[in-house]
Amino acid sequence: MLLFMGVAAFGQNYSFKVKYGLIQAGKAKLVLTVKDGYLESRLNIESSPWLANLWTLSDSIWSFYEIESGQLKRHVKAIHEGSYQRHYEVIFKDSNQVSINGRERDLDTRGLLDIPSLLFELSNTEFTSGDTLHFRLWDGQGYGVLELLVEKISGPSLFRPFGEPGWKLTPLSSTKKSRENRIQLALMLSDTMPHTPLKIEIDTKYGAVVMRLITH
């Protein structure tokens, strides 16, 4: 695992416009903070005030990740999508055990990432077009294997006149069975390193969220 930018302390904020299904739903914010070899991450997705009066979207992830060992230490996720609400507080233990809302279970915790820590690791990854990346991605109360195909996007084209160069990472497969207990994730990252998340698509069994970076 790489220490972000080779420094001991780092902070970065990203703001996104959020689309939920066909609805322009609101905004999201991702905050990555590195200090003393640990990554603290906060991802918050909130619906716009006008939508909140009709239907609530309020999802969040807070996590704590040890960079050198590549170990998730804590993961707290809150989901509020319409009438659906869930809360998961997860502690990953050195003894290959995990505690989920106070209940312990045996689990190989090595190499587990959640969405914020995955984005952090990808930010300093050198990509090659055509490569396949494999991850064990934790989400709430469980994990799944995420396989991403790496494609280089060259920039503006006939169908993308305002496109910019970057890297497109898309799942290799997506079936109903594979989505039952895990998320699917597609990413558009900037060409330059550290790679900035330009677009994040999160497809869960509860709905699809698309986050586009707000640039100034």
C-alpha positions as a Markdown table, in Angstrom:
| # | Residue | x | y | z |
|---|---|---|---|---|
| 1 | Met | 0.0 | 0.0 | 0.0 |
| 2 | Leu | 1.2 | 3.5 | -0.8 |
| 3 | Leu | 1.2 | 6.5 | 1.5 |
| 4 | Phe | -0.7 | 9.1 | -0.3 |
| 5 | Met | 1.7 | 11.5 | -2.0 |
| 6 | Gly | 4.5 | 10.2 | 0.2 |
| 7 | Val | 3.5 | 12.6 | 3.1 |
| 8 | Ala | 2.4 | 12.0 | 6.6 |
| 9 | Ala | -0.5 | 14.4 | 6.6 |
| 10 | Phe | -3.0 | 15.2 | 3.8 |
| 11 | Gly | -6.5 | 16.4 | 3.4 |
| 12 | Gln | -8.8 | 16.5 | 0.4 |
| 13 | Asn | -12.4 | 17.5 | -0.1 |
| 14 | Tyr | -14.5 | 16.6 | -3.2 |
| 15 | Ser | -18.0 | 17.9 | -3.9 |
| 16 | Phe | -20.4 | 16.1 | -6.3 |
| 17 | Lys | -23.8 | 16.6 | -7.9 |
| 18 | Val | -26.0 | 13.5 | -7.3 |
| 19 | Lys | -28.5 | 11.8 | -9.5 |
| 20 | Tyr | -30.6 | 9.0 | -8.1 |
| 21 | Gly | -32.2 | 7.0 | -10.8 |
| 22 | Leu | -33.7 | 9.7 | -13.1 |
| 23 | Ile | -33.9 | 12.3 | -10.4 |
| 24 | Gln | -31.4 | 15.1 | -9.8 |
| 25 | Ala | -31.3 | 14.3 | -6.2 |
| 26 | Gly | -28.9 | 16.6 | -4.4 |
| 27 | Lys | -25.2 | 16.8 | -3.5 |
| 28 | Ala | -22.5 | 14.6 | -2.0 |
| 29 | Lys | -19.2 | 15.3 | -0.3 |
| 30 | Leu | -16.1 | 13.1 | 0.1 |
| 31 | Val | -13.5 | 14.1 | 2.7 |
| 32 | Leu | -10.2 | 12.2 | 2.9 |
| 33 | Thr | -7.8 | 12.9 | 5.7 |
| 34 | Val | -4.5 | 11.2 | 6.2 |
| 35 | Lys | -2.6 | 11.6 | 9.4 |
| 36 | Asp | 0.0 | 9.4 | 11.2 |
| 37 | Gly | -0.4 | 6.6 | 8.7 |
| 38 | Tyr | -4.2 | 6.4 | 8.9 |
| 39 | Leu | -6.9 | 7.4 | 6.5 |
| 40 | Glu | -10.1 | 8.8 | 7.9 |
| 41 | Ser | -12.9 | 9.1 | 5.3 |
| 42 | Arg | -16.3 | 10.6 | 5.3 |
| 43 | Leu | -18.8 | 10.3 | 2.4 |
| 44 | Asn | -22.2 | 12.0 | 2.7 |
| 45 | Ile | -25.0 | 12.0 | 0.2 |
| 46 | Glu | -27.9 | 14.3 | 0.9 |
| 47 | Ser | -31.1 | 15.0 | -1.1 |
| 48 | Ser | -32.0 | 18.6 | -2.1 |
| 49 | Pro | -34.4 | 20.4 | 0.2 |
| 50 | Trp | -37.2 | 20.3 | -2.4 |
| 51 | Leu | -36.8 | 16.5 | -2.7 |
| 52 | Ala | -36.4 | 15.9 | 1.0 |
| 53 | Asn | -40.0 | 17.2 | 1.4 |
| 54 | Leu | -41.2 | 14.3 | -0.8 |
| 55 | Trp | -38.6 | 11.6 | -0.4 |
| 56 | Thr | -35.5 | 11.4 | 1.7 |
| 57 | Leu | -32.0 | 10.4 | 0.5 |
| 58 | Ser | -29.4 | 10.5 | 3.2 |
| 59 | Asp | -26.6 | 8.0 | 3.0 |
| 60 | Ser | -23.2 | 8.2 | 4.8 |
| 61 | Ile | -20.0 | 6.2 | 5.3 |
| 62 | Trp | -17.4 | 7.0 | 7.9 |
| 63 | Ser | -14.3 | 4.7 | 7.9 |
| 64 | Phe | -10.9 | 4.4 | 9.4 |
| 65 | Tyr | -8.2 | 2.7 | 7.4 |
| 66 | Glu | -4.5 | 1.8 | 8.2 |
| 67 | Ile | -2.5 | 2.6 | 5.1 |
| 68 | Glu | 0.7 | 0.5 | 5.5 |
| 69 | Ser | -1.1 | -2.7 | 6.4 |
| 70 | Gly | -4.0 | -2.0 | 4.1 |
| 71 | Gln | -6.5 | -2.9 | 6.8 |
| 72 | Leu | -9.9 | -1.4 | 7.4 |
| 73 | Lys | -10.3 | -0.7 | 11.1 |
| 74 | Arg | -13.8 | 0.7 | 11.3 |
| 75 | His | -16.7 | 1.2 | 9.0 |
| 76 | Val | -19.9 | 3.0 | 9.9 |
| 77 | Lys | -22.7 | 3.2 | 7.3 |
| 78 | Ala | -26.1 | 4.8 | 7.6 |
| 79 | Ile | -28.7 | 4.4 | 4.9 |
| 80 | His | -31.9 | 6.4 | 4.6 |
| 81 | Glu | -33.6 | 6.1 | 1.2 |
| 82 | Gly | -37.3 | 6.8 | 1.4 |
| 83 | Ser | -38.8 | 4.5 | 4.0 |
| 84 | Tyr | -35.8 | 2.2 | 4.0 |
| 85 | Gln | -33.4 | 2.8 | 6.9 |
| 86 | Arg | -30.4 | 0.8 | 8.1 |
| 87 | His | -27.3 | 1.5 | 10.3 |
| 88 | Tyr | -24.2 | -0.6 | 10.5 |
| 89 | Glu | -21.3 | -0.1 | 12.8 |
| 90 | Val | -18.4 | -2.4 | 12.0 |
| 91 | Ile | -15.1 | -3.0 | 13.8 |
| 92 | Phe | -12.4 | -5.1 | 12.0 |
| 93 | Lys | -10.2 | -7.1 | 14.4 |
| 94 | Asp | -6.7 | -8.3 | 14.1 |
| 95 | Ser | -7.8 | -11.8 | 15.0 |
| 96 | Asn | -9.7 | -12.2 | 11.7 |
| 97 | Gln | -12.9 | -11.4 | 13.3 |
| 98 | Val | -15.4 | -8.6 | 12.6 |
| 99 | Ser | -18.0 | -7.1 | 14.9 |
| 100 | Ile | -21.2 | -5.9 | 13.1 |
| 101 | Asn | -23.5 | -4.0 | 15.4 |
| 102 | Gly | -22.0 | -5.8 | 18.3 |
| 103 | Arg | -22.3 | -9.3 | 16.9 |
| 104 | Glu | -19.0 | -11.0 | 16.2 |
| 105 | Arg | -18.3 | -13.3 | 13.2 |
| 106 | Asp | -15.2 | -15.0 | 11.8 |
| 107 | Leu | -13.9 | -13.3 | 8.7 |
| 108 | Asp | -10.7 | -13.0 | 6.8 |
| 109 | Thr | -10.3 | -9.2 | 7.0 |
| 110 | Arg | -7.2 | -8.9 | 5.0 |
| 111 | Gly | -7.4 | -6.6 | 1.9 |
| 112 | Leu | -10.9 | -5.4 | 2.6 |
| 113 | Leu | -11.7 | -1.9 | 1.3 |
| 114 | Asp | -14.8 | 0.2 | 1.4 |
| 115 | Ile | -15.7 | 2.9 | -1.2 |
| 116 | Pro | -13.7 | 5.7 | 0.4 |
| 117 | Ser | -10.6 | 3.7 | 1.0 |
| 118 | Leu | -10.8 | 2.2 | -2.5 |
| 119 | Leu | -10.9 | 5.7 | -4.0 |
| 120 | Phe | -7.9 | 6.6 | -1.9 |
| 121 | Glu | -5.9 | 3.6 | -3.1 |
| 122 | Leu | -6.9 | 4.1 | -6.7 |
| 123 | Ser | -5.8 | 7.7 | -6.6 |
| 124 | Asn | -2.1 | 6.7 | -6.6 |
| 125 | Thr | -2.4 | 3.6 | -8.8 |
| 126 | Glu | -0.7 | 3.5 | -12.2 |
| 127 | Phe | -3.2 | 2.1 | -14.7 |
| 128 | Thr | -2.7 | 0.3 | -18.0 |
| 129 | Ser | -5.6 | 0.1 | -20.4 |
| 130 | Gly | -7.0 | -3.4 | -20.6 |
| 131 | Asp | -6.0 | -4.4 | -17.1 |
| 132 | Thr | -8.4 | -6.1 | -14.7 |
| 133 | Leu | -8.4 | -5.0 | -11.1 |
| 134 | His | -9.7 | -7.2 | -8.3 |
| 135 | Phe | -10.9 | -5.9 | -4.9 |
| 136 | Arg | -12.8 | -7.2 | -1.8 |
| 137 | Leu | -15.2 | -4.4 | -1.3 |
| 138 | Trp | -17.0 | -4.0 | 2.1 |
| 139 | Asp | -20.4 | -2.4 | 2.1 |
| 140 | Gly | -22.5 | -2.2 | 5.4 |
| 141 | Gln | -22.7 | -5.7 | 6.7 |
| 142 | Gly | -20.8 | -7.8 | 4.1 |
| 143 | Tyr | -18.4 | -7.8 | 1.2 |
| 144 | Gly | -18.2 | -8.9 | -2.4 |
| 145 | Val | -15.5 | -9.3 | -5.1 |
| 146 | Leu | -15.4 | -6.3 | -7.4 |
| 147 | Glu | -13.7 | -6.8 | -10.8 |
| 148 | Leu | -13.0 | -3.6 | -12.7 |
| 149 | Leu | -11.9 | -3.3 | -16.3 |
| 150 | Val | -9.5 | -0.4 | -17.0 |
| 151 | Glu | -10.0 | 1.7 | -20.1 |
| 152 | Lys | -8.1 | 4.8 | -21.2 |
| 153 | Ile | -10.3 | 7.7 | -22.4 |
| 154 | Ser | -8.3 | 9.9 | -24.8 |
| 155 | Gly | -10.4 | 13.1 | -24.5 |
| 156 | Pro | -12.9 | 14.9 | -26.7 |
| 157 | Ser | -14.6 | 12.9 | -29.5 |
| 158 | Leu | -17.6 | 13.0 | -31.8 |
| 159 | Phe | -19.8 | 11.5 | -29.0 |
| 160 | Arg | -18.0 | 13.3 | -26.1 |
| 161 | Pro | -17.2 | 16.8 | -27.5 |
| 162 | Phe | -16.6 | 18.1 | -23.9 |
| 163 | Gly | -14.9 | 15.0 | -22.6 |
| 164 | Glu | -11.5 | 15.1 | -20.9 |
| 165 | Pro | -8.8 | 12.5 | -20.8 |
| 166 | Gly | -8.9 | 10.0 | -18.0 |
| 167 | Trp | -9.5 | 6.4 | -16.9 |
| 168 | Lys | -12.7 | 4.6 | -17.0 |
| 169 | Leu | -13.1 | 1.6 | -14.6 |
| 170 | Thr | -16.2 | -0.5 | -15.1 |
| 171 | Pro | -17.4 | -3.8 | -13.6 |
| 172 | Leu | -16.7 | -6.9 | -15.7 |
| 173 | Ser | -20.0 | -8.5 | -15.0 |
| 174 | Ser | -23.3 | -7.5 | -13.4 |
| 175 | Thr | -26.0 | -10.0 | -12.8 |
| 176 | Lys | -29.0 | -10.0 | -10.4 |
| 177 | Lys | -27.3 | -12.7 | -8.3 |
| 178 | Ser | -24.0 | -10.8 | -8.1 |
| 179 | Arg | -25.8 | -7.7 | -6.9 |
| 180 | Glu | -28.0 | -9.3 | -4.2 |
| 181 | Asn | -25.6 | -8.7 | -1.4 |
| 182 | Arg | -23.0 | -6.3 | -2.8 |
| 183 | Ile | -22.6 | -3.1 | -4.7 |
| 184 | Gln | -21.4 | -2.5 | -8.2 |
| 185 | Leu | -19.1 | 0.4 | -8.8 |
| 186 | Ala | -18.0 | 2.3 | -11.9 |
| 187 | Leu | -15.6 | 5.1 | -11.9 |
| 188 | Met | -14.2 | 7.9 | -14.1 |
| 189 | Leu | -10.9 | 9.1 | -12.8 |
| 190 | Ser | -8.6 | 12.0 | -14.0 |
| 191 | Asp | -5.7 | 11.2 | -16.2 |
| 192 | Thr | -3.1 | 12.9 | -14.0 |
| 193 | Met | -2.0 | 11.5 | -10.6 |
| 194 | Pro | -3.2 | 11.6 | -8.0 |
| 195 | His | -6.3 | 10.5 | -9.8 |
| 196 | Thr | -9.3 | 12.7 | -9.0 |
| 197 | Pro | -12.8 | 11.0 | -9.0 |
| 198 | Leu | -14.7 | 12.7 | -11.8 |
| 199 | Lys | -17.7 | 10.4 | -11.8 |
| 200 | Ile | -18.8 | 7.7 | -9.4 |
| 201 | Glu | -21.7 | 5.3 | -10.2 |
| 202 | Ile | -22.9 | 3.2 | -7.3 |
| 203 | Asp | -25.4 | 0.5 | -8.3 |
| 204 | Thr | -27.0 | -1.2 | -5.3 |
| 205 | Lys | -30.2 | -3.3 | -4.8 |
| 206 | Tyr | -31.8 | -0.2 | -3.4 |
| 207 | Gly | -31.2 | 2.0 | -6.5 |
| 208 | Ala | -28.5 | 3.6 | -8.6 |
| 209 | Val | -26.6 | 6.7 | -7.5 |
| 210 | Val | -24.5 | 8.8 | -10.0 |
| 211 | Met | -22.1 | 11.4 | -8.5 |
| 212 | Arg | -20.4 | 13.9 | -10.8 |
| 213 | Leu | -17.6 | 16.1 | -9.5 |
| 214 | Ile | -18.4 | 19.8 | -9.2 |
| 215 | Thr | -15.5 | 21.8 | -10.7 |
| 216 | His | -14.8 | 25.5 | -10.1 |
